[in-house]
Every structure is written in structure tokens, then in C-alpha cells.
Amino acid sequence: MRRNTILFVTISALSGFGSTTMSLVASVWILDLTGSTSLAALTGLCIYAPQLAGPWLGGLLDRLPKRPTLVTTNLALAAVLLSLLGVHAAEHTWLLFAVSLAYGVSYVLIDAGETALLPQALPPDGLAAVNGWRSSAQEGAKLVAPMAGAGLYAWQGGHQVAVLSAAMPLLGAALYTALRLRHTRPAPPAPRRSGLRVGLAVLRTEPTISRTVTLAAVAIAMSGFVTAALYAVVTVDLRLPATFLGILLSAQGLGSIAGGLFAGRLLTRWRPVAVGVTGTVLVAAGCLARCLPWPAATVAASVITGIGLPWALVAAVTAVQTHTPPAVLGRVAATANTVMFAPIALAIPLGAAAVHLGGRPPLIIAAVICLVAAAAVSRRRQTAKGEENELLATPNI
């Protein structure tokens, strides 16, 4: 178990470093080549758009061997990244968009593939801890990657960043081959129905998955909804320089590292739904704390939010791994990722519009939505427990 744990955590760190580095540099590179901020911003759309195809990509994953698919995906991503060595002028900008799109597709395949592969590499009681450590490794890499990527780009240019980023999936592919997988009975053939229908059917009928995924979706969406509000609070309400946002991002990153490290331990004591509820409530508390008129409270709020987000996410991922039939785990994992991450694409522009009310109203709205979601899930859980106890107490006739 220890060998596989180290390999998975290392893969997560490499992936987080490479993707964050290239995502930042791609937009800067496009801006330098074209002078267009709108074109630079479109790299983010290319990265997130493939999430909408998650259920269908997950369906493809269910019909393929998991480890070879992950290795092939990483090798293909490395090859696409090396194509950036041909970027020299504005007419080559399409290659940067192609790489961003390739990253988006790889995120879906790798996230779903790892979710499906982990149960073959680790015992069930070790999944929660490793999911938390993987989250911490990714967040830790993301703290270093922006400075490393921007510094290397300023020093040597985009080509060297592309080579560095290409090395990350190459190393990841090698580490996948070193995993020791348990020999399990072949799963029944995957249903031929579409990935969306199968994935949504499991999400709808399995209470633990549906509740934790819903909570994670709300928490992640609200973290995007308050982005513009946070800018307003810092620069207008607190009258601090915009560079203070860097301190807040670092504080949230540190909170996410701590949250990931403790998520597994928490899941060994509580059920996934309870951890998801707690994480969502912490996100709400972070939103409310950002309304306070003190810079220190804003920093503390970022740490609290950083802890809450991975708790909600790790609870959902662990629930998917432990409550999904193996034959459809790929498409359920991909569908769950779509449900959790797609809403943020709508939440960010809505938050940008809501900030016209001021910096604090969107934060209060986000906190209320998180608390309502947590309360609704907790109430359903208590109702289900009550019904189960009644059934057990009913004498057989």
C-alpha cells in the first residue's frame, strides 16, 4: 500500500505542477503574441469546456483498460505540449489553444481514470486518506508552479516552459507503470447506454454519492461566485492594494494543503456525507468572515475556505469510489466531475454581475446557498435514518 500511495501522491504533485505552470504561461504567451486580453482569457474556456463531455469520455474509459489508458493519455499530452516548440508568431496561436483543449480532455480522462484505478491499487479503508494526500500534493504544487512558470517564461521564454511541462506527464506515465495492482475478478460488461444516462442514474439513486457530489458542486461553484466580490472587498472596502490578493491565494492554498492532509483521517471517523456537510459549512463560514472589516479576518477566511473545499471534494470522490459498481466507475466518476466543476463556469460570470451590489452582498448570498445546501442534505440524511430505524423496529408478521 505504501508504494502505491507514494506513487499516486507523486503523480498528483507532478500533474498539479505541470498543468498550473502551462495554464498560466499559455495565456501570457498568447497575450504577448497577439496583444489581446480576450484571446488570452479564452485559454481558460478551452481547459474547462471538455468537462461538459465528461460523461461520454467516462463511458469510453469504462470500455478500455484503465492503466494503459492513463499511460497513453499522459504520453499524448506530452507530445502535444512539445508541439509548442513550433510557436514563434501570432499565426501559431492556435497551437496554444489546442494544448489548452488537450489539457482539458486529459483532466477528464485522468481524474476519472485515477478514481477508477485507485480501488485496484489500495484497500477500501485507505482510499480516503490517499485522496486527501493527493489533494494536498496538487495544492502544494500549485503554490510553487505560478512563480516557477512565470520566472522561467521571463528568463527563457515559452519553449522552455513547454519542455518542462511535457516532462511532467512523461514522468507520470512512467509512475503509472510502476503501480502494483490487485488481480480482481473481471467486472460485468459495461452497459451500452450513454455515459450521461448511466452516470446520472447512479448519482440519482445512490444517496451517499448524490448528497456528497451535490455539496461539492455547491461549495466549488460558490468559491467561483465570490471571486469578483473578493477583489472588491480587498480593493474597495479594505482599501488594500490588489497585490494583497496574492497573500489570500497563498493562505487558501495552505488551508487546502492542511484540509487534504486531514480529510482522510476525518473520513475514517465520519461518513462521507458528514464530511461533505462540514466542508460546505466551512466554505460558508469563510464567505461570512470575508465580510468583516479587518484584513486579518480576510486572511483567516481564506484559510477556512481552503480547508472546507477539499473536505467537500474528497468526501465526494471517496463516495464515488466506494459506492459505484466497478463496471460503470469511469463514467460515474466523469459525470460526478462534470456535476461538481461545470457549474463554476456559470457561477463566475454571475458573481461578476452580482458584485455591482457591492463586495459583501455576493459573499452573503454564497454563504446562504452553502448553508441551505448543507441543511437540506443533513435533513434528508436524518429522515432516511429515521425511516430505516422504523423499518428495523417493525415486527415481522
N, C-alpha and C positions, 0 to 999 in steps of 0.2 A: 504493500500500500504506500509506503514512504517513497519508493522510487517513482511510482506513477503520480503521486501528489506533487513531488518536486518538478516533474516534467510538465504537468499541466499548469502549475503556477508560473514556471519559467516561460512557457508558451504564451500565457496571458500577458506577462510583462513585455515580452518581445512584440506581441501584437499591438498592445497599447502604445508602446513607444513608436513603432514604425508608422502606424496609422495616424496618430496625432501629429507626428512630425510632418508627414507628407500632406495631410489635410490642410495644415496651416500654410505650408510653403506653396502648395498648388494655387491657393487664392492670391498670395503675394506675387507669385510668378506671373499669373495672368494679369494682375494689376500693373506690374512693371512692363509687360509686353504690350498691353493694349491701352493702359491709362483709364480703363473703365471699371468703376467700383461695382456696377451692376453685374458685369460679366464675372468679376471675382466672387461675388456673392452666390452665383449660380453653382459653384462647386459644392456648396452645402446641399443644394437641391439634388444634385447628381448622387450624392452619398446617401441621402435619406429616401429617395424615390424607390429604390428596389425593395424597401421594407413592405411596400404595398403588394409586391409579388411574393411575399414570404410564404403564404400557404402553398402556392404552386411549386416554389423551389423546395419546400419541405417535402412535398409529395414526391418530387424527383429523388430527394435524398433517401426516402424510405425504400426506394427500389434499387438503391446502389449500396455496395459495402461501405461502411462508414469511414474506416481509417483510410483506405485508398482514395476516397473522395476528398477527405480533408487534405491529404498529401498533394493530390492533383490540383486542388483549388489554390493551395499556397504556392506551388510551382508556377501555375498560370499567372497568379498575381505578381510574382517576382518578374516573370517575363514581360508583363505589361508595364511594370514600373521601369524596366530597363529601356523600354521604347522611348522614354522621355529624354534619353541621350540625343534624340533627333530634334529636340525643341531648340530652335535658335531665333525664331522671329514670330511676329503676331499671327502669321498664317498657320503656325504649328500649334496654336492654342487648343485646337480640337483634341490633341493628344492628352492634354491635361484634363479636359472634361471626360475623355474616355477612361483615364486612370481613376478619376473620382467615381465614375459609374462602376468600374471594376471593383473598387473598394466597397461600394455599397452592396454589390452582389455577393462579394466574399464575406462581408459581415453576416449576411443572412445565412449562407451555407455553413460558415464556420461556427457561428453561435448555435444553430440548430444541430449541426453535426457533433459538436462537443457535448451538447446536452444529451444527445442520444448515445454517445460513446462512453461518457463517464460511468454509467451504471455497469458497463462491461469491464471497467478498469478498477473500480472501487466498490467496497461493500456498501450496502444501503445506509448504514449508520455513519459513513464517512463522507457522504455527498454534501451535506450541509456545510461542514467545515471547509471542504475544498472549494465549494462555490464561493464562500466568503473570502477565502485567501486569494482566489483568482480575481475577485473584485478589487481587493486591496492592491494586488500586484498591478492591475491595469491602472488604477487611480494613481499609484505611486509613479508609474512610468509617465503618466500624463502631466505630472508636476515637473518632470525634467525635460520632456520632449519639446515643448514650445521654445524654451531657451536654447536647447541644443539645435533644433531645426533652424530657428531664426539666425542663430550665430553662425552655423555652417553655411547657410544661404548667403549671408552678408560677406562671409570670408571667401568661399569658393564657388558660390553660385548654385543654381538648382540641380545641375547634373550630379554633383557630389551627394546632394541630399537624396536624389533618386537612387543612387547606388547604395547608400546607407539603408534607405527604406527597403530596397529589394533584398538586402541581406537578412532582414527580419523574417519574412515568410520562408526563405530558404532554410534558415535555422529551425523555424517552426516545423517545416516538413520533415527535417531530419529527426526532430524530437518525437514527432508522432510515430515514426517507425520504431522508436526505442521503447514504446509503451508495451507493457505486458498485460494482455487482455485475457480474461477468463473465457474458457470454452463454454458456451451456453447452448441450450437446445435451439435449433432454428425456429425463429418466430413464424407464426402462420403467415401466409401470403398477405401482403398489404392490400386493402380494398382498392378497387379501381375507381372509386368515386373521387371527385376532385378534392384537392388538398384543403380548399376553403370549407367545403361541406363537412369533411371528416374532422378537421381541426375545430371548427365551431361546435360540432356535435359533442365532442369530448369536453370542450370548455363549458358548454351549456349544462351538461348532465353530471359532471363531476364537481361537487360543491367546493372541495378544497382548492381545486385549480381555478374555478371561476371566481371565487372570492379573492384569492391572493393575486391573480392576474388583474382583476378589476382595481384592487387597491394600488398595485404597482403602476397601472396605467394612469390613475388619478394623480398619484404623487409625482410621476415623471412629467405629466402634462402641466401640472401646476408649477413645477420648477421652471418650465419654459414660459409659462404665462406671466410670471413675475420678473422676467429678465429686464424688460424696459422699465418696470417700476423700480427695480433696484438701482438702475442708472439714475433715475430721477431723485430717489431718496438720497443717494450719495452726493450728487452734484447740486441739487436744488435745496432739499430740506436740510441736509447736514452741512452744505456749503464746503464740501471737500473736493480736492482735485480728482479728476477721473482716474488717475493712477491708483487711487485707493481701491478701485475695483480689483486690481491685481492682488492686493492683500486679501480681499474677500474670497477670490477664487482659490488662492492658496489655502486659506482657512477651511473652505469647503472640501478641498482635496484632502487635507489632513483628517478632517472628520470622516470622509469616505473611507480612507485607509483604516482608521480605527473601527468604523462601523463594519467593514468587511471582515476584519480580524475577529470581532466578537459575534458576528452573525451566526456562524456555525455553532458556537457554544450556546447561544440563545435558542437555536432550533433544536438542540438536544434536550432542552428543558421544557420548551413550549412548542405547541403545534404551529405549523406554518401560518395559519390564519391569524393567530395571536401575534406573531412576529410582524406580519404584514400590517395589522391594525396599529401596532406600536410605532412602526416606521412611518406610517401615514400621519399619525398624530404628531410625531416629531417634526415632520415637514410643516404641518400647520403651525406648530409652536415656533418654528423658525421664521415663518412668514409674519406672525404677530410680533415677534421680538424685533424684526426689522422695522417695525413702526415706531419703536422707541427712539427718542431724540438724542441718543448717545452713540458715538462711533464704536465704543467697546461692545455695546449690545448688538450692533450690527455684525461685528466680527464673531461674537458668540453665536448669533443666529446662523451664520454661515456654517459653523462647526456642527450645530444641531441638525441643520438641513443635510449636511454631508453624512451624518450618521444615519439619519432616517431613510434616505433614498436607497442605499444598498441593503438595508434591512428589508424594505418592501420588495426590492428586486430579487434578492437572494431567496426570500421566502417563496416567491412565485416560481422561480427557476427550479428550486428543490421540489416544490409541489408537483410541477410538471414531470420531473424525472421519476418521482416515486408513485404517482397516481395515474400514469398513462400506460396503456398496453404497448409492449415493445414494437409491435408491427406498425404502429402509427406514430411513434415517438417523434420522428423527424418532422412530420407535417404539423403535429400538435405544438411542438416547440417553436417552429417557424410562425405558426398562426398566433401563438401567445406573444412572440416578439413583435409581430405586426400590431396586435391589440395594445401592447404596452408602449410602443415607441411611435407609432403613426400619429396618435393624437397631438403630439408635441408640435407637429408641423402646422396644425391649425391653432394651437394654443399660443404660439409665439406671436403671430400677427394679431390675434385677438387681444393679447396683453399689450401690444404696441398701441392698439386703438384705445384700450381702457386707461392707459396712462394719461390720457387727456383729462381724466377726472382728478389727476394728481398722483403722487407716488404711492400714498398709503392705501387708497381705496382698492386697487387691484390686489394688494397684499392681503387685505381683509377678506376680499372675495375668495381668493385662493385658499385661505385658511378655513373659511366656512365650508367650501366644497370638500376639502380634505376631511374635515371633522364629520360632515354629513355622510360621506362615503364610509368612514371608519365606524360610525354609529350604526349605519344600515347593515353593514356586514356583521358587526357584533350582535345586532338584534336577530338577524337570520340564524346566526350560529347558536344563540341561546334558544331560539324557537325550535331549531332542529334537535338540539339536545333534549328539550322538554318532550318533544314528540317521541324520541327514541326511548326515553325513560318510561313514558306512558305505555308504549308497546311492550317493553320488558316487564312492566308491572301487571299487564293484563293477563289474567289466568286463562289457561287453555281450556276450552270447553269440549 
